[in-house]
Amino acid sequence: MPKLSARQLIGANLSFQLYPFEKVAEIIRGCGFAEIERWGIAPYLQQTGEVA
């Protein structure tokens, strides 16, 4: 089975939402990612009391 390289994947900044973007880009580039998917907020926010 072929293996994926970091160049075939996209790093997302969702895990780094409390860090400045420059730091996120530096960390993701350091992991070998060539692309970054940027999120301004979490993709889904469940409100208190809301049923999913």
mmCIF file of the N, C-alpha and C atoms, coordinates in Angstrom:
data_MODEL
# 
_entry.id   MODEL 
# 
loop_
_atom_site.group_PDB 
_atom_site.id 
_atom_site.type_symbol 
_atom_site.label_atom_id 
_atom_site.label_alt_id 
_atom_site.label_comp_id 
_atom_site.label_asym_id 
_atom_site.label_entity_id 
_atom_site.label_seq_id 
_atom_site.pdbx_PDB_ins_code 
_atom_site.Cartn_x 
_atom_site.Cartn_y 
_atom_site.Cartn_z 
_atom_site.occupancy 
_atom_site.B_iso_or_equiv 
_atom_site.pdbx_formal_charge 
_atom_site.auth_seq_id 
_atom_site.auth_comp_id 
_atom_site.auth_asym_id 
_atom_site.auth_atom_id 
_atom_site.pdbx_PDB_model_num 
ATOM 1   N N  . MET A 1 1  ? 0.845   -1.181 0.000  1.00 0.00 ? 1  MET A N  1 
ATOM 2   C CA . MET A 1 1  ? 0.000   0.000  0.000  1.00 0.00 ? 1  MET A CA 1 
ATOM 3   C C  . MET A 1 1  ? 0.897   1.254  0.000  1.00 0.00 ? 1  MET A C  1 
ATOM 4   N N  . PRO A 1 2  ? 0.658   2.191  -0.918 1.00 0.00 ? 2  PRO A N  1 
ATOM 5   C CA . PRO A 1 2  ? 1.467   3.415  -0.957 1.00 0.00 ? 2  PRO A CA 1 
ATOM 6   C C  . PRO A 1 2  ? 1.236   4.264  0.285  1.00 0.00 ? 2  PRO A C  1 
ATOM 7   N N  . LYS A 1 3  ? 2.272   4.951  0.694  1.00 0.00 ? 3  LYS A N  1 
ATOM 8   C CA . LYS A 1 3  ? 2.176   5.842  1.850  1.00 0.00 ? 3  LYS A CA 1 
ATOM 9   C C  . LYS A 1 3  ? 2.033   7.284  1.383  1.00 0.00 ? 3  LYS A C  1 
ATOM 10  N N  . LEU A 1 4  ? 1.283   8.072  2.138  1.00 0.00 ? 4  LEU A N  1 
ATOM 11  C CA . LEU A 1 4  ? 1.142   9.497  1.834  1.00 0.00 ? 4  LEU A CA 1 
ATOM 12  C C  . LEU A 1 4  ? 2.300   10.256 2.452  1.00 0.00 ? 4  LEU A C  1 
ATOM 13  N N  . SER A 1 5  ? 2.791   11.236 1.733  1.00 0.00 ? 5  SER A N  1 
ATOM 14  C CA . SER A 1 5  ? 3.831   12.104 2.288  1.00 0.00 ? 5  SER A CA 1 
ATOM 15  C C  . SER A 1 5  ? 3.171   13.382 2.802  1.00 0.00 ? 5  SER A C  1 
ATOM 16  N N  . ALA A 1 6  ? 3.896   14.136 3.612  1.00 0.00 ? 6  ALA A N  1 
ATOM 17  C CA . ALA A 1 6  ? 3.365   15.393 4.137  1.00 0.00 ? 6  ALA A CA 1 
ATOM 18  C C  . ALA A 1 6  ? 3.009   16.352 3.009  1.00 0.00 ? 6  ALA A C  1 
ATOM 19  N N  . ARG A 1 7  ? 3.669   16.261 1.869  1.00 0.00 ? 7  ARG A N  1 
ATOM 20  C CA . ARG A 1 7  ? 3.389   17.143 0.726  1.00 0.00 ? 7  ARG A CA 1 
ATOM 21  C C  . ARG A 1 7  ? 2.024   16.840 0.092  1.00 0.00 ? 7  ARG A C  1 
ATOM 22  N N  . GLN A 1 8  ? 1.465   15.665 0.379  1.00 0.00 ? 8  GLN A N  1 
ATOM 23  C CA . GLN A 1 8  ? 0.164   15.294 -0.166 1.00 0.00 ? 8  GLN A CA 1 
ATOM 24  C C  . GLN A 1 8  ? -0.982  15.634 0.792  1.00 0.00 ? 8  GLN A C  1 
ATOM 25  N N  . LEU A 1 9  ? -0.666  16.137 1.965  1.00 0.00 ? 9  LEU A N  1 
ATOM 26  C CA . LEU A 1 9  ? -1.652  16.448 2.981  1.00 0.00 ? 9  LEU A CA 1 
ATOM 27  C C  . LEU A 1 9  ? -1.759  17.957 3.179  1.00 0.00 ? 9  LEU A C  1 
ATOM 28  N N  . ILE A 1 10 ? -2.818  18.376 3.835  1.00 0.00 ? 10 ILE A N  1 
ATOM 29  C CA . ILE A 1 10 ? -3.013  19.795 4.137  1.00 0.00 ? 10 ILE A CA 1 
ATOM 30  C C  . ILE A 1 10 ? -3.059  19.953 5.647  1.00 0.00 ? 10 ILE A C  1 
ATOM 31  N N  . GLY A 1 11 ? -2.244  20.853 6.189  1.00 0.00 ? 11 GLY A N  1 
ATOM 32  C CA . GLY A 1 11 ? -2.274  21.154 7.611  1.00 0.00 ? 11 GLY A CA 1 
ATOM 33  C C  . GLY A 1 11 ? -3.378  22.166 7.882  1.00 0.00 ? 11 GLY A C  1 
ATOM 34  N N  . ALA A 1 12 ? -4.128  21.976 8.951  1.00 0.00 ? 12 ALA A N  1 
ATOM 35  C CA . ALA A 1 12 ? -5.215  22.899 9.297  1.00 0.00 ? 12 ALA A CA 1 
ATOM 36  C C  . ALA A 1 12 ? -4.861  23.661 10.566 1.00 0.00 ? 12 ALA A C  1 
ATOM 37  N N  . ASN A 1 13 ? -5.259  24.919 10.620 1.00 0.00 ? 13 ASN A N  1 
ATOM 38  C CA . ASN A 1 13 ? -4.917  25.735 11.775 1.00 0.00 ? 13 ASN A CA 1 
ATOM 39  C C  . ASN A 1 13 ? -5.928  25.619 12.908 1.00 0.00 ? 13 ASN A C  1 
ATOM 40  N N  . LEU A 1 14 ? -6.939  24.771 12.774 1.00 0.00 ? 14 LEU A N  1 
ATOM 41  C CA . LEU A 1 14 ? -7.986  24.663 13.783 1.00 0.00 ? 14 LEU A CA 1 
ATOM 42  C C  . LEU A 1 14 ? -7.406  24.320 15.156 1.00 0.00 ? 14 LEU A C  1 
ATOM 43  N N  . SER A 1 15 ? -6.403  23.475 15.205 1.00 0.00 ? 15 SER A N  1 
ATOM 44  C CA . SER A 1 15 ? -5.790  23.100 16.485 1.00 0.00 ? 15 SER A CA 1 
ATOM 45  C C  . SER A 1 15 ? -4.989  24.234 17.102 1.00 0.00 ? 15 SER A C  1 
ATOM 46  N N  . PHE A 1 16 ? -4.686  25.239 16.320 1.00 0.00 ? 16 PHE A N  1 
ATOM 47  C CA . PHE A 1 16 ? -3.848  26.352 16.768 1.00 0.00 ? 16 PHE A CA 1 
ATOM 48  C C  . PHE A 1 16 ? -4.636  27.653 16.860 1.00 0.00 ? 16 PHE A C  1 
ATOM 49  N N  . GLN A 1 17 ? -5.936  27.588 17.119 1.00 0.00 ? 17 GLN A N  1 
ATOM 50  C CA . GLN A 1 17 ? -6.762  28.790 17.021 1.00 0.00 ? 17 GLN A CA 1 
ATOM 51  C C  . GLN A 1 17 ? -6.403  29.881 18.023 1.00 0.00 ? 17 GLN A C  1 
ATOM 52  N N  . LEU A 1 18 ? -5.618  29.577 19.043 1.00 0.00 ? 18 LEU A N  1 
ATOM 53  C CA . LEU A 1 18 ? -5.209  30.597 20.009 1.00 0.00 ? 18 LEU A CA 1 
ATOM 54  C C  . LEU A 1 18 ? -3.821  31.161 19.718 1.00 0.00 ? 18 LEU A C  1 
ATOM 55  N N  . TYR A 1 19 ? -3.204  30.727 18.612 1.00 0.00 ? 19 TYR A N  1 
ATOM 56  C CA . TYR A 1 19 ? -1.868  31.185 18.236 1.00 0.00 ? 19 TYR A CA 1 
ATOM 57  C C  . TYR A 1 19 ? -1.944  32.183 17.085 1.00 0.00 ? 19 TYR A C  1 
ATOM 58  N N  . PRO A 1 20 ? -0.986  33.113 16.993 1.00 0.00 ? 20 PRO A N  1 
ATOM 59  C CA . PRO A 1 20 ? -0.955  34.005 15.830 1.00 0.00 ? 20 PRO A CA 1 
ATOM 60  C C  . PRO A 1 20 ? -0.658  33.197 14.557 1.00 0.00 ? 20 PRO A C  1 
ATOM 61  N N  . PHE A 1 21 ? -1.217  33.636 13.430 1.00 0.00 ? 21 PHE A N  1 
ATOM 62  C CA . PHE A 1 21 ? -1.080  32.882 12.184 1.00 0.00 ? 21 PHE A CA 1 
ATOM 63  C C  . PHE A 1 21 ? 0.382   32.671 11.792 1.00 0.00 ? 21 PHE A C  1 
ATOM 64  N N  . GLU A 1 22 ? 1.240   33.652 12.030 1.00 0.00 ? 22 GLU A N  1 
ATOM 65  C CA . GLU A 1 22 ? 2.654   33.508 11.660 1.00 0.00 ? 22 GLU A CA 1 
ATOM 66  C C  . GLU A 1 22 ? 3.279   32.306 12.362 1.00 0.00 ? 22 GLU A C  1 
ATOM 67  N N  . LYS A 1 23 ? 2.943   32.110 13.637 1.00 0.00 ? 23 LYS A N  1 
ATOM 68  C CA . LYS A 1 23 ? 3.464   30.972 14.395 1.00 0.00 ? 23 LYS A CA 1 
ATOM 69  C C  . LYS A 1 23 ? 2.887   29.656 13.869 1.00 0.00 ? 23 LYS A C  1 
ATOM 70  N N  . VAL A 1 24 ? 1.590   29.665 13.543 1.00 0.00 ? 24 VAL A N  1 
ATOM 71  C CA . VAL A 1 24 ? 0.946   28.477 12.988 1.00 0.00 ? 24 VAL A CA 1 
ATOM 72  C C  . VAL A 1 24 ? 1.626   28.075 11.678 1.00 0.00 ? 24 VAL A C  1 
ATOM 73  N N  . ALA A 1 25 ? 1.831   29.039 10.801 1.00 0.00 ? 25 ALA A N  1 
ATOM 74  C CA . ALA A 1 25 ? 2.476   28.759 9.511  1.00 0.00 ? 25 ALA A CA 1 
ATOM 75  C C  . ALA A 1 25 ? 3.880   28.201 9.711  1.00 0.00 ? 25 ALA A C  1 
ATOM 76  N N  . GLU A 1 26 ? 4.609   28.760 10.647 1.00 0.00 ? 26 GLU A N  1 
ATOM 77  C CA . GLU A 1 26 ? 5.973   28.284 10.925 1.00 0.00 ? 26 GLU A CA 1 
ATOM 78  C C  . GLU A 1 26 ? 5.955   26.824 11.408 1.00 0.00 ? 26 GLU A C  1 
ATOM 79  N N  . ILE A 1 27 ? 5.037   26.499 12.315 1.00 0.00 ? 27 ILE A N  1 
ATOM 80  C CA . ILE A 1 27 ? 4.944   25.136 12.842 1.00 0.00 ? 27 ILE A CA 1 
ATOM 81  C C  . ILE A 1 27 ? 4.517   24.159 11.754 1.00 0.00 ? 27 ILE A C  1 
ATOM 82  N N  . ILE A 1 28 ? 3.487   24.528 10.988 1.00 0.00 ? 28 ILE A N  1 
ATOM 83  C CA . ILE A 1 28 ? 2.986   23.628 9.938  1.00 0.00 ? 28 ILE A CA 1 
ATOM 84  C C  . ILE A 1 28 ? 4.038   23.418 8.855  1.00 0.00 ? 28 ILE A C  1 
ATOM 85  N N  . ARG A 1 29 ? 4.732   24.471 8.462  1.00 0.00 ? 29 ARG A N  1 
ATOM 86  C CA . ARG A 1 29 ? 5.831   24.313 7.482  1.00 0.00 ? 29 ARG A CA 1 
ATOM 87  C C  . ARG A 1 29 ? 6.926   23.418 8.035  1.00 0.00 ? 29 ARG A C  1 
ATOM 88  N N  . GLY A 1 30 ? 7.216   23.554 9.336  1.00 0.00 ? 30 GLY A N  1 
ATOM 89  C CA . GLY A 1 30 ? 8.238   22.729 9.971  1.00 0.00 ? 30 GLY A CA 1 
ATOM 90  C C  . GLY A 1 30 ? 7.890   21.241 9.964  1.00 0.00 ? 30 GLY A C  1 
ATOM 91  N N  . CYS A 1 31 ? 6.604   20.931 9.880  1.00 0.00 ? 31 CYS A N  1 
ATOM 92  C CA . CYS A 1 31 ? 6.145   19.532 9.800  1.00 0.00 ? 31 CYS A CA 1 
ATOM 93  C C  . CYS A 1 31 ? 6.183   19.007 8.374  1.00 0.00 ? 31 CYS A C  1 
ATOM 94  N N  . GLY A 1 32 ? 6.538   19.849 7.417  1.00 0.00 ? 32 GLY A N  1 
ATOM 95  C CA . GLY A 1 32 ? 6.662   19.412 6.031  1.00 0.00 ? 32 GLY A CA 1 
ATOM 96  C C  . GLY A 1 32 ? 5.431   19.635 5.178  1.00 0.00 ? 32 GLY A C  1 
ATOM 97  N N  . PHE A 1 33 ? 4.397   20.271 5.716  1.00 0.00 ? 33 PHE A N  1 
ATOM 98  C CA . PHE A 1 33 ? 3.197   20.537 4.930  1.00 0.00 ? 33 PHE A CA 1 
ATOM 99  C C  . PHE A 1 33 ? 3.447   21.688 3.958  1.00 0.00 ? 33 PHE A C  1 
ATOM 100 N N  . ALA A 1 34 ? 2.917   21.565 2.751  1.00 0.00 ? 34 ALA A N  1 
ATOM 101 C CA . ALA A 1 34 ? 3.068   22.612 1.742  1.00 0.00 ? 34 ALA A CA 1 
ATOM 102 C C  . ALA A 1 34 ? 1.832   23.505 1.675  1.00 0.00 ? 34 ALA A C  1 
ATOM 103 N N  . GLU A 1 35 ? 0.702   23.045 2.218  1.00 0.00 ? 35 GLU A N  1 
ATOM 104 C CA . GLU A 1 35 ? -0.561  23.787 2.156  1.00 0.00 ? 35 GLU A CA 1 
ATOM 105 C C  . GLU A 1 35 ? -1.157  23.916 3.554  1.00 0.00 ? 35 GLU A C  1 
ATOM 106 N N  . ILE A 1 36 ? -1.877  25.007 3.778  1.00 0.00 ? 36 ILE A N  1 
ATOM 107 C CA . ILE A 1 36 ? -2.540  25.241 5.059  1.00 0.00 ? 36 ILE A CA 1 
ATOM 108 C C  . ILE A 1 36 ? -4.000  25.554 4.798  1.00 0.00 ? 36 ILE A C  1 
ATOM 109 N N  . GLU A 1 37 ? -4.886  24.850 5.512  1.00 0.00 ? 37 GLU A N  1 
ATOM 110 C CA . GLU A 1 37 ? -6.306  25.141 5.450  1.00 0.00 ? 37 GLU A CA 1 
ATOM 111 C C  . GLU A 1 37 ? -6.612  26.043 6.643  1.00 0.00 ? 37 GLU A C  1 
ATOM 112 N N  . ARG A 1 38 ? -7.132  27.231 6.371  1.00 0.00 ? 38 ARG A N  1 
ATOM 113 C CA . ARG A 1 38 ? -7.366  28.200 7.441  1.00 0.00 ? 38 ARG A CA 1 
ATOM 114 C C  . ARG A 1 38 ? -8.815  28.185 7.884  1.00 0.00 ? 38 ARG A C  1 
ATOM 115 N N  . TRP A 1 39 ? -9.020  28.163 9.193  1.00 0.00 ? 39 TRP A N  1 
ATOM 116 C CA . TRP A 1 39 ? -10.350 28.234 9.791  1.00 0.00 ? 39 TRP A CA 1 
ATOM 117 C C  . TRP A 1 39 ? -10.405 29.483 10.654 1.00 0.00 ? 39 TRP A C  1 
ATOM 118 N N  . GLY A 1 40 ? -11.434 30.283 10.473 1.00 0.00 ? 40 GLY A N  1 
ATOM 119 C CA . GLY A 1 40 ? -11.614 31.463 11.313 1.00 0.00 ? 40 GLY A CA 1 
ATOM 120 C C  . GLY A 1 40 ? -12.280 31.109 12.631 1.00 0.00 ? 40 GLY A C  1 
ATOM 121 N N  . ILE A 1 41 ? -13.145 30.092 12.593 1.00 0.00 ? 41 ILE A N  1 
ATOM 122 C CA . ILE A 1 41 ? -13.818 29.590 13.779 1.00 0.00 ? 41 ILE A CA 1 
ATOM 123 C C  . ILE A 1 41 ? -13.889 28.087 13.660 1.00 0.00 ? 41 ILE A C  1 
ATOM 124 N N  . ALA A 1 42 ? -14.321 27.425 14.717 1.00 0.00 ? 42 ALA A N  1 
ATOM 125 C CA . ALA A 1 42 ? -14.507 25.978 14.648 1.00 0.00 ? 42 ALA A CA 1 
ATOM 126 C C  . ALA A 1 42 ? -15.568 25.677 13.589 1.00 0.00 ? 42 ALA A C  1 
ATOM 127 N N  . PRO A 1 43 ? -15.446 24.566 12.857 1.00 0.00 ? 43 PRO A N  1 
ATOM 128 C CA . PRO A 1 43 ? -16.389 24.274 11.788 1.00 0.00 ? 43 PRO A CA 1 
ATOM 129 C C  . PRO A 1 43 ? -17.815 24.054 12.277 1.00 0.00 ? 43 PRO A C  1 
ATOM 130 N N  . TYR A 1 44 ? -17.995 23.689 13.534 1.00 0.00 ? 44 TYR A N  1 
ATOM 131 C CA . TYR A 1 44 ? -19.340 23.510 14.063 1.00 0.00 ? 44 TYR A CA 1 
ATOM 132 C C  . TYR A 1 44 ? -19.327 23.900 15.536 1.00 0.00 ? 44 TYR A C  1 
ATOM 133 N N  . LEU A 1 45 ? -20.236 24.736 15.922 1.00 0.00 ? 45 LEU A N  1 
ATOM 134 C CA . LEU A 1 45 ? -20.343 25.176 17.298 1.00 0.00 ? 45 LEU A CA 1 
ATOM 135 C C  . LEU A 1 45 ? -21.708 24.782 17.834 1.00 0.00 ? 45 LEU A C  1 
ATOM 136 N N  . GLN A 1 46 ? -21.717 23.910 18.815 1.00 0.00 ? 46 GLN A N  1 
ATOM 137 C CA . GLN A 1 46 ? -22.976 23.485 19.396 1.00 0.00 ? 46 GLN A CA 1 
ATOM 138 C C  . GLN A 1 46 ? -23.313 24.417 20.543 1.00 0.00 ? 46 GLN A C  1 
ATOM 139 N N  . GLN A 1 47 ? -24.458 25.056 20.461 1.00 0.00 ? 47 GLN A N  1 
ATOM 140 C CA . GLN A 1 47 ? -24.906 25.974 21.493 1.00 0.00 ? 47 GLN A CA 1 
ATOM 141 C C  . GLN A 1 47 ? -25.328 25.199 22.737 1.00 0.00 ? 47 GLN A C  1 
ATOM 142 N N  . THR A 1 48 ? -25.179 25.810 23.899 1.00 0.00 ? 48 THR A N  1 
ATOM 143 C CA . THR A 1 48 ? -25.605 25.192 25.145 1.00 0.00 ? 48 THR A CA 1 
ATOM 144 C C  . THR A 1 48 ? -27.086 24.839 25.069 1.00 0.00 ? 48 THR A C  1 
ATOM 145 N N  . GLY A 1 49 ? -27.408 23.592 25.389 1.00 0.00 ? 49 GLY A N  1 
ATOM 146 C CA . GLY A 1 49 ? -28.782 23.139 25.361 1.00 0.00 ? 49 GLY A CA 1 
ATOM 147 C C  . GLY A 1 49 ? -29.263 22.676 23.999 1.00 0.00 ? 49 GLY A C  1 
ATOM 148 N N  . GLU A 1 50 ? -28.453 22.855 22.953 1.00 0.00 ? 50 GLU A N  1 
ATOM 149 C CA . GLU A 1 50 ? -28.843 22.444 21.610 1.00 0.00 ? 50 GLU A CA 1 
ATOM 150 C C  . GLU A 1 50 ? -28.666 20.929 21.460 1.00 0.00 ? 50 GLU A C  1 
ATOM 151 N N  . VAL A 1 51 ? -29.590 20.281 20.840 1.00 0.00 ? 51 VAL A N  1 
ATOM 152 C CA . VAL A 1 51 ? -29.503 18.847 20.593 1.00 0.00 ? 51 VAL A CA 1 
ATOM 153 C C  . VAL A 1 51 ? -28.872 18.631 19.226 1.00 0.00 ? 51 VAL A C  1 
ATOM 154 N N  . ALA A 1 52 ? -27.809 17.850 19.195 1.00 0.00 ? 52 ALA A N  1 
ATOM 155 C CA . ALA A 1 52 ? -27.102 17.599 17.928 1.00 0.00 ? 52 ALA A CA 1 
ATOM 156 C C  . ALA A 1 52 ? -27.834 16.600 17.070 1.00 0.00 ? 52 ALA A C  1 
# 
